[in-house]
Amino acid sequence: ARDGGRRRREMAPEPDHVMRPRVYDELEASARAGLDPCAIAATAANYYWDETLNRLRAKLYDAPFSVRLLCTAIAGPEGGDALRDAAAEACAEFTAALPPGFRTYPNPPSSYHSTVFHTANPSDPRPADEAFIAAELKTCRALVAATPALHVEVDRVVLASSGVLLVLLNEQGLGPSPTDDLRVRCRAAFPDAPKKQATHVMHVSLCRVETAPAADDDAWRAVMQRVDSLSARLRGAKATLRTIWHVQEPRIAVCGDLEEGCVVEPMATAPTKQSEVKAYV
């Protein structure tokens, strides 16, 4: 019995904040040799060219608002707005540095967020009526109200092999984040939620590469050097984030985008005690 207990302890998953640096290292290394063509093709299948708007547009889900999630808004006067604006500038510089023929779908800065938990996700959509969503909102409000504000710091900016440009965050001091505990509590509150969930990472998706023609080694090296320079610029930026959104998403991966029809319910985290206030600059 003692040996069995020891094996269970040895097999226990490491905490998210311990795993985060390793996952971030893997993401940073993943696109050094180029993007994954299968992942780019999968991304392209989620979009179409809107002739009226003259831009890429995400496809509608089969059932309206069958994808719903909690996510942390990258906004607020305590460094959140500044982080959002700096990330938007980095995204613009990245897209400008891509070789000819590349095409991206940029997320609007007002929608920047870090995913916490899906009550219904694209691979497991859950259509729901108004009463069901009202109950879900009530539960989410209670969960968020018991969550401390997030004191985040930019770890790095990376381009994943999937073609997504990401800002990767840590809790200041590299300890556990309120996001980690909130994910655990969400799983307990929504035991029938989709099995596939965000784990370990606290990431902000800035844009997705939708078209990626072949690029020679020198051109791709220049792209990755630009990503590295953007990462060096943003690394260490701090913010205190006090708003978590519940989002009903009508189109693929447009979370928080009001112009694309998202229904966004802002929820305030728990008030911060004066003794717990952290600097964000």
C-alpha positions in Angstrom: 0.0 0.0 0.0 2.8 2.3 0.8 4.5 1.6 -2.6 1.2 2.2 -4.4 0.8 5.6 -2.6 4.4 6.5 -3.6 3.8 5.6 -7.3 0.6 7.8 -7.3 2.5 10.7 -5.9 5.3 10.2 -8.4 2.8 10.2 -11.3 0.8 13.2 -10.1 0.9 16.0 -12.7 3.1 18.9 -12.0 1.4 22.2 -11.2 0.6 24.5 -14.1 3.1 27.2 -13.1 5.9 24.6 -12.9 5.0 23.3 -16.4 4.6 26.7 -18.0 8.3 27.5 -18.7 8.7 24.1 -20.5 5.6 24.5 -22.6 6.7 28.1 -23.5 10.1 26.8 -24.5 8.4 24.2 -26.8 6.2 26.8 -28.4 9.1 29.2 -29.0 11.1 26.5 -30.7 8.2 25.0 -32.7 8.4 27.4 -35.7 12.1 27.9 -36.0 12.2 25.6 -39.1 9.0 26.9 -40.5 5.2 26.6 -40.1 3.3 23.3 -40.0 1.5 23.2 -43.4 -1.2 20.9 -42.1 -2.0 23.4 -39.3 -2.0 26.3 -41.8 -4.5 24.4 -44.0 -6.7 23.7 -41.0 -6.6 27.4 -40.2 -7.4 28.4 -43.7 -10.5 26.2 -43.7 -12.0 28.3 -40.9 -12.0 31.5 -43.0 -13.5 32.9 -46.3 -12.9 36.1 -48.2 -15.7 38.5 -47.7 -16.1 40.5 -50.9 -18.2 43.2 -49.3 -15.8 43.8 -46.4 -12.7 43.0 -48.6 -11.1 41.0 -45.8 -10.9 37.5 -44.4 -13.8 36.6 -42.2 -14.2 33.7 -39.8 -16.9 31.1 -40.6 -20.1 30.8 -38.5 -20.5 27.9 -36.2 -23.3 25.5 -37.2 -25.4 26.5 -34.1 -25.4 30.0 -32.8 -23.4 30.6 -29.6 -22.7 26.9 -29.2 -19.1 27.9 -28.2 -18.8 29.7 -24.8 -15.8 30.5 -22.6 -14.3 32.4 -19.7 -11.3 34.5 -20.6 -9.2 37.3 -19.0 -9.5 40.6 -20.7 -6.2 42.3 -21.6 -7.4 45.7 -20.6 -7.6 48.1 -17.7 -5.8 51.1 -16.3 -3.2 49.2 -14.3 -1.1 48.3 -17.3 -3.7 46.3 -19.2 -4.4 49.0 -21.8 -0.7 49.6 -22.3 -0.1 45.9 -22.7 -2.9 45.6 -25.2 -1.6 48.5 -27.2 2.0 47.3 -27.2 0.8 43.8 -28.3 -1.2 45.4 -31.2 1.9 47.3 -32.3 4.0 44.1 -32.2 1.3 42.3 -34.3 1.4 45.0 -36.9 5.2 44.8 -37.1 5.1 41.0 -37.4 2.6 41.0 -40.3 4.6 43.7 -42.1 7.8 41.5 -41.8 6.2 38.4 -43.4 7.4 37.5 -46.9 5.2 38.3 -50.0 2.2 36.1 -50.3 1.6 35.5 -46.6 -1.9 36.4 -45.3 -3.0 36.7 -41.7 -6.2 37.1 -39.7 -5.5 39.7 -37.0 -7.6 39.8 -33.9 -8.8 43.3 -33.1 -6.9 44.6 -30.0 -10.2 45.3 -28.2 -10.7 41.5 -28.2 -7.3 40.5 -26.8 -7.8 37.9 -24.0 -6.3 34.9 -22.3 -8.5 31.9 -22.3 -9.4 30.4 -19.0 -12.0 27.7 -19.5 -14.5 26.6 -22.2 -18.0 25.6 -21.1 -18.4 24.6 -24.8 -15.6 24.6 -27.4 -15.3 24.3 -31.1 -14.5 20.6 -31.0 -17.4 20.0 -28.6 -20.0 22.6 -29.3 -22.9 22.9 -26.9 -26.0 24.7 -28.1 -28.0 26.1 -25.2 -31.2 28.0 -24.6 -31.5 31.2 -22.6 -32.3 29.6 -19.3 -29.3 27.3 -19.6 -27.0 30.2 -20.4 -28.4 32.3 -17.6 -27.6 29.5 -15.1 -24.1 29.2 -16.6 -23.6 33.0 -16.2 -24.7 32.8 -12.6 -22.1 30.1 -11.8 -19.4 32.0 -13.7 -20.1 35.2 -11.8 -19.7 33.4 -8.5 -16.4 31.7 -9.7 -14.9 35.0 -10.9 -16.0 36.9 -7.8 -13.9 34.5 -5.7 -10.9 34.9 -8.0 -8.1 37.4 -7.1 -6.9 39.9 -9.7 -4.2 38.6 -12.0 -0.8 40.3 -11.7 0.7 39.2 -15.0 4.1 39.8 -16.6 5.0 39.1 -20.3 7.3 36.1 -20.5 7.9 36.3 -24.2 6.3 36.6 -27.7 6.4 33.6 -29.9 5.3 32.3 -33.3 3.9 28.8 -32.9 4.3 26.3 -35.7 0.5 26.6 -36.1 1.0 30.1 -37.4 -0.4 31.9 -34.3 1.5 34.8 -32.9 1.3 34.6 -29.1 2.1 36.8 -26.1 2.9 34.4 -23.3 2.2 35.5 -19.7 3.3 34.5 -16.3 2.1 35.5 -12.8 4.5 38.0 -11.5 7.1 36.2 -9.3 6.6 33.0 -11.4 4.3 31.4 -8.8 0.8 30.0 -9.2 -1.6 32.2 -11.0 -5.2 32.8 -10.1 -5.9 31.4 -13.6 -4.6 28.0 -12.5 -7.0 27.8 -9.5 -9.9 29.2 -11.5 -9.5 26.5 -14.1 -9.6 23.8 -11.3 -12.8 25.4 -9.8 -14.4 25.7 -13.3 -13.8 22.0 -13.8 -15.5 21.2 -10.5 -18.4 23.6 -11.3 -18.9 22.3 -14.8 -18.0 18.6 -14.6 -19.7 17.8 -18.0 -17.7 20.6 -19.8 -15.5 19.5 -22.7 -12.5 17.5 -21.8 -10.3 19.6 -24.1 -9.3 22.7 -22.1 -6.5 25.2 -22.0 -3.8 24.0 -19.5 -0.4 25.3 -18.4 -0.4 28.3 -20.7 -1.6 31.8 -20.3 -1.5 33.1 -23.8 -2.9 36.0 -25.9 -3.4 35.2 -29.6 -2.7 38.3 -31.7 -3.1 36.9 -35.2 -3.2 33.7 -37.3 -1.3 33.0 -40.5 -3.9 31.8 -43.0 -1.8 31.5 -46.1 1.9 30.6 -46.0 3.7 30.1 -49.3 7.1 28.5 -49.2 9.8 30.9 -48.0 13.6 30.5 -48.3 15.8 30.0 -45.3 17.0 33.6 -45.2 13.5 35.0 -45.5 12.2 32.8 -42.7 15.2 33.5 -40.5 14.4 37.2 -40.9 10.8 36.6 -39.7 12.0 34.7 -36.6 14.5 37.5 -35.9 11.7 40.0 -36.0 9.7 37.8 -33.5 12.7 37.7 -31.2 13.1 41.4 -31.3 9.4 41.9 -30.5 9.7 39.4 -27.7 12.7 41.3 -26.2 10.7 44.6 -26.4 7.6 43.2 -24.6 9.3 40.9 -22.1 8.8 42.1 -18.5 5.8 44.3 -19.2 3.4 44.1 -16.2 -0.3 44.5 -15.7 -2.9 43.9 -13.1 -6.0 42.5 -14.8 -9.3 42.6 -13.0 -11.9 41.7 -15.6 -12.8 38.2 -16.8 -15.2 37.9 -19.7 -17.9 35.3 -20.3 -18.1 35.1 -24.1 -20.7 33.6 -26.4 -18.9 33.1 -29.7 -20.8 33.0 -33.0 -17.9 32.5 -35.4 -14.7 30.5 -35.2 -12.0 32.0 -32.9 -13.4 35.5 -32.7 -13.7 35.5 -28.9 -14.3 39.0 -27.6 -14.9 40.6 -31.1 -18.1 42.6 -30.7 -18.2 43.6 -34.3 -18.3 39.9 -35.2 -21.3 39.4 -32.9 -19.8 38.1 -29.7 -21.9 38.4 -26.6 -19.5 39.6 -23.9 -20.4 39.7 -20.2 -17.6 41.4 -18.1 -17.2 40.0 -14.6 -15.1 41.6 -11.9 -12.5 39.7 -9.9 -12.4 39.9 -6.1 -11.4 43.3 -4.7 -7.7 43.5 -3.9 -6.7 44.2 -0.3 -4.3 47.1 0.0 -1.7 44.8 1.5 -1.8 42.7 -1.7 -1.3 45.5 -4.2 1.5 44.9 -6.6 3.3 47.3 -8.9 2.6 47.0 -12.6 5.3 49.3 -13.9 
